[in-house]
Structure formats: structure tokens, C-alpha cells
Amino acid sequence: MKLSSFAVVAVLGLAAAGCVTDAQQPQQTKENLLSAAGFRMRLADTPARVASLKAMPANQFVVKNQNGQPLYLYADPVACGCVFYGNQNAFTAYQQMVFEQRIMNEQEMTAMMNQQAAFDFGVWGDPMLY
């Protein structure tokens, strides 16, 4: 029973640590993934572009129709003051990269949990008693 209590505490601690990590660098990671997937960036470097950027929902994909094809826009008014835009292929590639990143993060968390579970508290005593 004591081991399972430790496992629960370890899982909660790792989950909290994962949330802190995600909160610190998600925008840079997202920008890197967008670029790697084939999205192009346009800076809001004119008054008209700044106004257009402000009119778009921040940090969300918006789909527009251009010449009968979907065009995916992602506005980032804070980190870069820009809009990323890409076609269906870029959006599909981005979704695949995000999926793969989640799998890698889950595998990393599982490995950390296994490492924590394998720790021998015998020489230190029961941590739940303190």
C-alpha cells in the first residue's frame, strides 16, 4: 500500500512538472513545428497587417478559402507579431508532428515514472512518514 501511495505522489509530481515545462515553452515549440511543417511566417510590419493580426483569434488556427483551397492561418500577436500560413499539406504535417511530440512526451514520462518506481527507499526509510 505504501508503494502505491508513493506511485500516486510520483505521478502527480511528474504531471505537475510536465505542466510547468509546457507552460514555459509551448509557443516557441509551436512556432518551430509550424515552420518545420511548411507554414510560412509573415510579420505584421505595416499598420494594415497589425490591424488584421489583432482582428484574428490569437494562437488558434483559422481556415480561409483561397482559390477553392483551404488556407490555414495561425496568428501569434505576442511572441512574434506575425501570422503563419500554410496549405492542407502543411496543416496535416503539423498535426502529425504534434501527435508524434505527444507520444514522445508520454514515453518520456513513462520512463521517468518507471525510474521513480524503481528507487529503493529501504536505506532512506518510508518517505510517507515524514
C-alpha positions in Angstrom: 0.0 0.0 0.0 2.8 2.4 0.8 4.4 1.8 -2.6 1.2 2.6 -4.3 0.9 5.8 -2.4 4.4 6.8 -3.5 3.5 5.9 -7.1 0.5 8.2 -6.9 2.6 11.1 -5.5 5.2 10.5 -8.1 2.7 10.5 -11.0 1.1 13.7 -9.7 4.6 15.3 -9.3 5.6 14.4 -12.8 2.3 15.6 -14.2 2.8 18.9 -12.5 6.4 19.2 -13.7 5.2 18.5 -17.2 2.6 21.3 -17.0 5.3 23.7 -15.9 7.5 22.7 -18.8 4.7 23.1 -21.3 3.7 26.4 -19.9 7.3 27.8 -20.3 7.9 26.9 -23.9 4.8 26.0 -25.8 4.8 29.0 -28.1 8.4 28.5 -29.3 7.8 24.8 -29.8 4.6 25.5 -31.8 6.4 28.1 -34.0 9.2 25.6 -34.7 6.7 22.9 -35.5 4.7 25.2 -37.8 7.9 26.2 -39.7 9.0 22.6 -39.9 5.6 21.5 -41.3 5.8 24.0 -44.1 4.0 27.0 -42.7 5.4 30.4 -43.8 5.6 33.4 -41.5 4.6 37.0 -42.3 5.4 39.7 -39.8 2.8 42.3 -39.0 5.1 45.1 -40.2 2.5 47.5 -41.6 -0.4 49.2 -39.9 -2.8 47.2 -42.1 -1.2 43.9 -41.1 -1.2 44.9 -37.4 -4.9 45.6 -37.6 -5.6 42.3 -39.4 -3.5 40.4 -36.9 -5.4 42.0 -34.0 -8.7 41.0 -35.7 -7.7 37.3 -35.7 -8.1 35.0 -32.8 -4.7 34.7 -31.1 -2.9 31.3 -31.1 -5.7 29.5 -32.9 -6.0 28.1 -36.4 -8.4 29.8 -38.7 -9.3 28.3 -42.1 -9.9 30.6 -45.1 -10.7 29.7 -48.6 -8.2 30.8 -51.3 -8.8 29.8 -54.9 -11.0 26.9 -53.8 -8.3 25.5 -51.4 -8.1 25.8 -47.6 -5.5 28.2 -46.3 -4.7 27.7 -42.6 -3.7 30.8 -40.6 -2.2 31.0 -37.1 -1.9 34.4 -35.6 0.7 35.0 -32.9 0.4 38.6 -31.8 2.6 38.3 -28.7 5.7 36.1 -29.4 6.5 37.1 -33.0 3.8 39.6 -34.0 3.2 37.5 -37.1 0.8 35.2 -38.9 1.8 31.7 -40.0 0.0 30.5 -43.1 0.0 27.1 -44.9 -1.9 24.8 -47.1 -3.6 21.5 -46.3 -0.3 19.6 -46.6 1.4 21.9 -44.1 -1.5 21.6 -41.7 -1.6 17.7 -42.0 2.2 17.6 -41.4 1.8 19.9 -38.4 -0.9 17.7 -36.9 1.3 14.6 -37.4 4.3 16.3 -35.7 2.1 17.4 -32.7 0.9 13.8 -32.4 4.5 12.4 -32.5 5.6 15.0 -30.0 2.8 13.9 -27.6 3.8 10.3 -28.0 7.5 11.1 -27.2 6.4 13.2 -24.2 4.3 10.3 -22.9 7.1 7.8 -23.4 9.5 10.2 -21.5 7.0 10.5 -18.7 6.6 6.7 -18.5 10.3 6.2 -18.4 10.6 8.8 -15.6 7.8 7.1 -13.6 9.5 3.7 -14.1 12.7 5.1 -12.8 11.0 6.7 -9.8 9.2 3.4 -9.0 12.5 1.5 -9.1 14.1 3.8 -6.5 15.0 1.9 -3.3 13.7 3.7 -0.2 15.0 0.9 2.0 18.1 2.8 3.1 16.2 6.1 3.5 13.1 4.9 5.3 9.5 5.4 4.3 9.1 8.9 2.8 5.4 9.0 3.7 6.3 9.0 7.5 7.9 12.5 7.3 
